[in-house]
Amino acid sequence: MLARYGERVHKIAIDAGLTCPNRDGTIGRGGCTFCNNVSFSPNGRKPSLLAEQIESGRQVIRKRTGAKKYIAYFQAYTNTYADTCELAHLYEQALKQPDVIGLAVGTRPDCVADEVLDLLADYQQQGYEVWLELGLQSAHDATLDHVNRGHGFAEYEQATLKARGRGIQVCTHLILGLPGESTNHHIFSLERVLELGLDGLKIHPLHVVKGTQLANEWRRGEYRPLTMDEYVSDVVELVNRTPDEIIFHRLTGTASPKILLAPEWCSKKWQVLNRITQALAKQRRSISDNRHIAPSPLAASNLACSTGV
């Protein structure tokens, strides 16, 4: 972003008040096993106007980094899950802000209609920066079924090919530490998404938060979260297996201390990022074949992710 626009560009997270087909009964109810249905209840959410959310985010980011250009990140829930006209109205409220240069739209792979992709492609053709963020989480259908995701890898493949066929940049979300998964599972997921093609990656650990089925599994001893060492090791492994042209939008994530149950280290964003940076630097010093390693994950995480998670 710095090279492309000549200055820092940060994301401003937006809650557009949308919902999810895995909660409203279209696909299922209750959502994914790791989703906090209490904290994300539509009845308890009162998102402010988009302009107010952008202004609030703008003030925080300017004070923290001085950035003056932003990408409107439609983050909460499924942000392609509405009538195309309604989505266009929401997206354009953000784009009419003079310092908003584009959109990042977070969604599920099974909720990306052709009409919505055409809309996003049109914004991109107008010169806006556009990212479609697909929450895959794992390339293993058995895992997706276990966490009640409501879709499989096939839906991700279809959405990715359609988006990239229109020239839309795709950022894929992967979660490390899902029930039953190991380092080999994480590597397999990465390899499958790389084979299809993508432009960005978000990697984050699985959080155990209050009000979820996963929390019940954890309390019963049926689920063990990754340790920080395990997470850092796997992230470094994935970074080293990823081509340099892929942008890492995120290399860790946090949950609110009010709802986080485990692992405790998920509340320490910068400690985790620093550990990843140090591990990559150590590897770089020890490599004798002059293989190029991806840029510092600390820098990469700041490049495109400004949501503070």
Secondary structure, DSSP 8 states (H G I E B T S, - for coil): -HHHHSS-EEEEEE------TTTSSSS-SS--TTS-TTTT-GGG-----HHHHHHHHHHHHHHHT---EEEEEE-SS-TT-S-HHHHHHHHHHHHTSTTEEEEEEEE-GGG--HHHHHHHHHHHHTT-EEEEEEEEE-S-HHHHHHTT-S--HHHHHHHHHHHHHTT-EEEEEEEES-TT--HHHHHHHHHHHHHH--SEEEEEE--EETTSHHHHHHHTT------HHHHHHHHHHHHHTS-TTSEEEES-----TTTEEE-GGGG-HHHHHHHHHHHHHHHHHH--S-------HHHHHHHH--S--
